Structure formats: C-alpha cells, structure tokens
Amino acid sequence: MNIEVRNRQRKYRINQRNIRKDANTILSLCGVDDIELSILIVNNRSIRELNKKYRGMDKPTDVLAFPMGGHSKLLGDIIISMEKTHAQAAERGHSPEQEFKILLTHGILHLLGYDHEISRSEAQRMKRKEKIILSKL
C-alpha cells in the first residue's frame, strides 16, 4: 500500500509514520490491500473552504472523503482538520490521537462505500464497522 500523508497546518504536531501505520491497519481490517491513499491534514479555514465548495456547507467540518471510484488503485483522498480533531477530543473526553483515529477510520470507510447519510440501517452498519476497527487500533 502507498499512503501519502501531507500536513498543511502548523498549529499541531503530527506523526506521519503513526498515521500511515493506522491507515494501513484500518485498510487491512477492511480486507483492502495494494491501493494508494492520500491523507491531507489542514486547519479549519482550509476545510471550511473545501466543505463549502464541494458540499455547499459554509462551515468547518472534521473530515472529508473524496473517493476516486472506478477500478483505479487510487482509493481516494481524506482531509482532516486538526483544529476540529483537538476540539472534539476535548469535548468527548479523550486524546486528540484517539479522535484522529476515529476520523481516519470514518474517512476510510466512506472511501470504501460506507455512507451513514443514506439510511438508518447504513448508519448502523457503518457505526458497527467503526467500532470493530477502533477496538483493534
């Protein structure tokens, strides 16, 4: 697997090696191998611009996923806001590292076709898969 991690924010330190390792583990737990994945880490301003442009929502979000689709080896792109990651970690009472793993898992599942916005049963299916993966990270 080829996992590219790019950091486009300066406020928080990140460990690219750990992010690649976690992404590898998540993909393996989903039965996926031999793919390419891009992970972009940004601030709230950048993710707000992308959220507005691609989803019509003029507010920052925590994670965006852009699947490539088709039969390409390139699975897609995940964009995560580190500012939202830290804020949500504080709200939820766990570490920013744990919150990042949650968002990374969520983003990868979206790239693999899971979609919690389709129906309640799909949301439950995605939540169950997230729980299984997070218990093993």
Steps between C-alpha positions, in 0.01 A plus 500: 500500500611851428367749753597864458461733797529875448483755780373844395447646847753630751317514831529134602778246465418179323674166470478398135643156567228419755231633266625277218513202738143560620372546144672175399339318792153640422529400134623152591210453742270590210665243276658759273856486374709623210340845483608862520352743750562869557449658844511879523508671841377858505365778722136606541526777239616260229245228575223763517588615146494140373176423683337806344633425151415129487209460742344847503549530875672821611647368824803298605453127534722234652560267205430493127541198276532509123486151348657446160259225403545277202765233484798718580757404761447850641236464771459874551580797721421564864523850646502547877494825698741485794323793667170308495683184609635671812172679580293181467751301705461751784118491470491120499754449776770310315835576339546678168679186379189290571276755330729500197471119480121533512501756217750301293289186537185693409665650192638168377163332542343775287762432231404133513135578437352525848257791529317587823283757322318250275286331762481411865605140429802619300593733787480209744706279267770769477497557877545126567795484260657807661467342845667177387789685337555741789508214749796357308698823446 
